[in-house]
Amino acid sequence: MDYAPTAWKEAQGPCLRNFDEQGDLESVNGALALRPQIEKIVDMIWEEGFDQIFFMGIGGTYASAMQAEVYMRGRSALEVRAENAAEYLTTGNKRLTERSVVIYSSVSGSTLEMMEMVEKVKKVGARVLAFIDTPGSPLTQESRWDYLVVYPKNEQLKFYMVANYLMHKNGEFADYDRYNREMEASLARGLVGIEKAADAWAYEYAKSKADFLKERPDLPHYFIGAGSQWGAAYSYAMCYWEEQMWICTKSVSCAEFFHGTMEIITADTPVTLFMGEDEQRPLAERVARFLPKVCGNYTIIDTKELPMPGISPEFRGSISHLMMHAVNNRVDAYLELLLRHPLSIRRYYRQFEY
């Protein structure tokens, strides 16, 4: 099977725009250094006992919750769920009890839905593990958490560190120590290497998308993924292309693609398939086999083609969404340039009350 892009090689690219190698290394390594703190928290949760773990979020943090849940679903017998905070506020969930644990993340520490969710969860009596990026923000107030970790970025990595240790304590992760040795030695450098290797390709991809957008602004761009890449596709389409760049998109899971979406894919429909390396890869491979039959405007980004030295093949599936994010970082840098649209600008989000 011939996937595109076919070659990932070290390249300086057009300019490695918005790339801070040292900052990226320090950011990921700093997150990995949180492991003793996270393990201590999970030890306390484990000692006190729990009935279920809820990863809860809204928008991009909900995508991360979905990734953590699907990661554990086929590996662990622990009761783990992903919950949308806004839906919980309206519908509730009788399965969430005073013996449950809610794990969530917030960049700003002030997202309305998350603040209201925490209040409701605390009234139930559930324990709350909060990952907050912004020190001194409202959600860091002591009444709003039982366990708190303040550290910027790396949301999915922090969630997976909790998931991995929970599975280790439940006797479901025999290679836990080896896994962490490899991640702590190689992950940060590997992700930086992917950004360098993907830079020239990302510029060409971004240029083709910017050009197509000018010619056919009526056509939404489709992002497709499975497993952890479904959360990646969902988040990338909504939080990056729609929220940050105001480009119409639709995200769909590989499992659902053949039950509706396939019928509206034509020769010129813009489609990008995220292919990862976890258990749901066969679902993405099925989409990859189908696309060339009906579409002449598709791109397949396959993390198997990305370099990640020092990480064993059996562990790559657990970080393939981080590898995809590294590629997308390069795409975003060039779309921002080509569309002349700073990613920090919002039309409506937090601009007024709604």
C-alpha positions in Angstrom: 0.0 0.0 0.0 1.4 3.4 -1.0 0.8 6.0 1.6 1.7 9.7 1.2 3.9 11.3 2.2 6.3 8.6 1.1 9.5 10.1 2.6 10.2 11.7 5.9 13.8 13.0 6.0 15.7 15.6 7.9 15.2 18.9 6.3 15.4 22.5 7.2 12.3 23.3 5.3 11.3 26.8 4.3 12.3 28.3 7.7 11.1 26.0 10.5 8.7 28.8 11.4 7.6 29.2 15.0 9.9 26.4 16.1 11.5 26.5 19.5 13.6 23.4 19.8 15.0 24.0 23.3 11.6 25.2 24.6 9.9 22.0 23.2 12.5 19.8 24.8 12.2 21.4 28.1 8.4 21.3 27.9 8.1 17.6 27.3 10.9 16.6 29.6 9.3 18.8 32.3 6.0 17.0 31.9 7.7 13.6 32.0 9.4 14.7 35.3 5.9 15.0 36.8 5.7 11.2 37.0 6.7 10.9 40.7 4.1 13.5 41.6 1.4 11.8 39.5 2.3 8.3 40.9 2.0 9.7 44.5 -1.5 11.0 43.7 -2.6 7.8 42.0 -1.2 5.8 45.1 -3.5 7.9 47.3 -6.5 7.4 45.0 -5.8 3.7 44.9 -5.5 3.4 48.7 -8.8 5.2 49.2 -10.5 3.0 46.5 -12.8 4.0 43.7 -15.6 2.6 41.6 -14.9 4.5 38.4 -12.5 6.9 36.7 -14.0 9.7 34.6 -11.8 11.6 32.3 -13.9 14.8 31.7 -13.4 17.7 29.4 -14.9 20.1 26.9 -13.6 20.8 23.3 -10.0 19.9 23.0 -9.8 18.6 26.6 -12.8 16.3 25.8 -10.8 14.9 22.8 -7.9 14.2 25.2 -10.4 12.4 27.5 -11.6 10.3 24.6 -8.0 9.4 23.8 -7.3 8.3 27.4 -10.4 6.2 27.5 -9.8 4.4 24.3 -6.2 3.8 25.3 -7.3 2.0 28.4 -10.4 0.3 27.0 -8.7 -2.6 25.4 -5.9 -2.8 28.0 -7.6 -2.5 31.4 -10.4 -4.0 33.3 -10.7 -0.8 35.4 -14.0 1.1 34.9 -12.9 4.2 32.9 -15.2 6.6 31.0 -14.9 9.8 28.9 -17.4 12.4 29.8 -18.3 15.7 28.1 -18.5 18.4 30.8 -21.4 20.3 29.2 -23.4 17.1 28.8 -22.7 16.2 32.4 -24.0 19.6 33.5 -27.3 19.0 31.7 -27.8 15.3 31.8 -25.8 14.2 34.8 -24.5 10.7 35.2 -25.9 8.3 37.9 -22.8 6.2 37.4 -20.7 9.0 38.9 -20.8 8.6 42.6 -19.1 9.8 45.8 -16.6 6.9 45.2 -15.7 8.1 41.7 -12.6 10.0 40.6 -12.9 12.8 38.0 -9.7 13.7 36.1 -9.7 16.8 34.0 -7.4 19.4 32.4 -7.8 23.1 31.7 -5.4 25.4 30.0 -6.9 28.7 31.2 -8.1 27.4 34.5 -11.3 29.5 34.0 -13.4 27.7 31.3 -17.0 28.1 32.3 -18.2 24.6 31.7 -15.2 23.1 33.6 -15.8 25.4 36.6 -19.5 24.5 36.8 -18.7 20.8 36.3 -16.3 20.8 39.2 -18.9 22.4 41.5 -21.4 19.7 40.5 -18.9 16.9 40.9 -17.9 18.1 44.4 -21.5 18.2 45.5 -21.8 14.5 44.6 -18.7 13.9 46.7 -16.4 12.6 44.0 -12.7 13.2 44.2 -11.1 15.5 41.6 -7.7 15.4 40.0 -7.0 18.6 38.2 -4.3 19.3 35.7 -4.2 23.1 35.3 -1.8 25.0 33.0 -2.2 28.5 34.5 -1.0 29.2 38.1 -3.3 31.3 40.2 -6.3 30.7 38.0 -9.8 30.1 39.5 -9.6 26.3 39.1 -6.5 26.2 41.2 -8.4 27.4 44.3 -8.2 24.7 47.0 -11.9 24.1 47.2 -12.0 23.0 43.6 -9.7 20.0 43.7 -8.5 17.1 45.8 -5.3 16.6 43.9 -3.7 19.3 41.8 -0.9 19.4 39.2 0.0 22.8 37.7 2.2 22.5 34.6 1.6 24.0 31.1 0.8 22.1 27.9 1.3 18.3 27.4 -2.3 17.5 28.3 -2.5 14.1 26.6 0.9 13.1 28.0 -0.3 13.9 31.6 -3.5 11.9 31.1 -1.6 8.9 29.7 0.8 9.0 32.6 -2.1 8.6 35.0 -3.6 5.8 32.8 -0.3 4.0 32.6 0.2 4.0 36.4 -3.3 2.9 37.1 -2.9 -0.1 34.8 0.5 -0.8 36.4 -1.1 -0.9 39.8 -3.8 -3.1 38.5 -1.3 -5.6 37.2 -1.9 -4.8 33.5 1.3 -3.1 32.5 4.3 -5.4 33.1 6.6 -3.2 31.0 5.8 -0.1 32.9 9.4 0.6 34.1 11.0 -0.1 30.7 8.3 2.0 29.0 9.1 5.0 31.2 12.8 4.7 30.8 12.4 4.8 27.0 10.0 7.8 27.1 12.1 9.8 29.5 15.3 9.1 27.5 13.9 9.6 24.0 10.4 11.1 23.7 11.2 14.8 23.8 14.1 14.5 21.3 12.0 12.3 19.1 9.1 14.7 18.8 11.5 17.5 18.0 13.0 15.4 15.4 9.6 14.7 13.8 9.0 18.5 13.5 12.3 18.9 11.7 11.7 15.9 9.5 8.1 17.0 8.6 8.8 20.7 8.1 9.3 20.8 4.3 6.4 18.5 3.7 4.2 20.5 6.1 4.9 23.6 4.1 3.8 22.0 0.8 0.7 20.5 2.5 -0.3 23.8 4.0 0.3 25.6 0.7 -1.9 23.1 -1.2 -4.7 23.6 1.5 -4.5 27.4 1.4 -4.6 27.4 -2.4 -7.5 25.0 -2.5 -9.4 27.0 0.1 -9.2 30.1 -2.1 -10.5 28.2 -5.0 -13.2 26.2 -3.3 -14.2 27.8 0.0 -17.5 26.0 -0.1 -16.0 22.6 0.5 -15.3 21.5 4.1 -12.1 19.6 4.8 -12.6 16.1 6.2 -10.3 14.7 8.9 -10.6 11.0 9.6 -9.0 8.9 12.4 -9.3 5.8 14.6 -8.2 5.0 18.1 -6.2 7.8 19.6 -6.1 9.4 16.1 -9.9 9.8 16.3 -9.4 12.2 19.2 -6.6 13.8 17.3 -8.7 14.3 14.2 -11.7 15.6 16.2 -9.6 18.1 18.1 -7.5 19.2 15.1 -10.6 19.8 13.0 -12.5 21.7 15.6 -9.9 23.4 17.9 -7.3 24.3 15.3 -8.8 24.6 11.8 -12.2 25.9 12.9 -11.5 27.8 16.0 -8.1 29.1 15.2 -8.1 29.4 11.4 -11.9 29.7 10.6 -11.8 26.9 8.0 -14.9 24.7 7.7 -14.2 21.1 8.6 -15.8 17.8 9.4 -14.2 15.1 11.5 -15.3 11.5 11.4 -14.1 8.3 12.9 -12.8 5.5 10.7 -15.4 3.2 12.2 -18.2 5.4 11.2 -16.8 6.6 7.8 -18.4 3.8 5.9 -21.8 4.5 7.3 -22.6 7.9 5.6 -19.6 10.0 5.0 -18.1 7.8 2.3 -21.1 8.7 0.1 -20.3 12.4 -0.2 -16.6 11.9 -0.9 -15.9 12.9 -4.6 -12.9 13.4 -6.8 -12.1 16.8 -5.4 -13.2 16.5 -1.8 -10.3 17.5 0.5 -9.6 14.6 2.9 -6.8 13.9 5.4 -6.6 10.5 7.1 -4.6 10.3 10.4 -3.1 6.8 10.7 -1.7 5.7 14.0 -0.2 2.5 15.4 -2.6 1.4 18.1 -5.1 -1.5 18.0 -7.5 0.4 15.7 -5.0 0.8 12.9 -6.9 -1.8 10.8 -9.9 0.6 10.7 -7.7 3.3 9.3 -6.2 0.9 6.8 -9.6 0.2 5.4 -10.3 3.9 4.8 -6.8 4.1 3.2 -7.7 1.4 0.7 -11.0 3.0 -0.1 -9.9 6.7 -0.7 -7.9 6.2 -3.9 -10.9 4.6 -5.6 -13.1 7.7 -5.3 -11.0 10.7 -4.3 -8.1 12.5 -6.0 -7.6 15.0 -3.2 -6.7 13.0 -0.2 -3.6 12.9 2.1 -2.6 10.1 4.4 -0.3 10.9 7.3 1.0 7.6 8.7 3.0 7.8 11.9 4.7 4.5 10.9 6.7 6.6 8.5 7.9 9.0 11.3 11.2 8.5 13.0 11.1 7.9 16.8 14.5 6.5 17.8 14.8 4.9 21.2 11.1 3.9 21.4 10.3 0.2 21.1 7.8 -0.7 18.3 5.3 -2.0 20.9 5.2 1.4 22.6 4.8 3.6 19.5 1.0 3.2 19.4 0.7 4.9 22.8 2.4 8.0 21.5 1.3 8.1 17.9 -1.1 10.9 18.6 1.8 13.0 20.0 3.7 12.2 16.8 0.8 13.4 14.7 0.6 16.5 16.8 4.2 17.3 16.0 3.5 17.1 12.3 0.4 19.3 12.7 2.5 21.9 14.6 4.4 22.4 11.4 1.3 22.6 9.3 -0.2 25.2 11.6 2.9 27.4 11.5 2.6 27.6 7.7 -1.1 27.9 7.4 -1.0 30.9 9.7 1.6 32.5 7.4 -0.1 31.6 4.1 -3.6 32.6 5.3 -2.3 35.8 7.0 -4.3 34.8 10.0 -2.7 34.8 13.5 -3.9 31.7 15.3 -4.6 33.8 18.5 -7.4 35.7 17.0 -11.0 34.7 17.7 -14.3 36.1 16.3 -16.5 35.1 19.2 -14.8 32.8 21.7 -14.6 34.7 25.0 -15.2 37.9 23.1 -18.6 38.5 24.8 -21.2 36.6 26.9 -23.0 33.7 25.2 
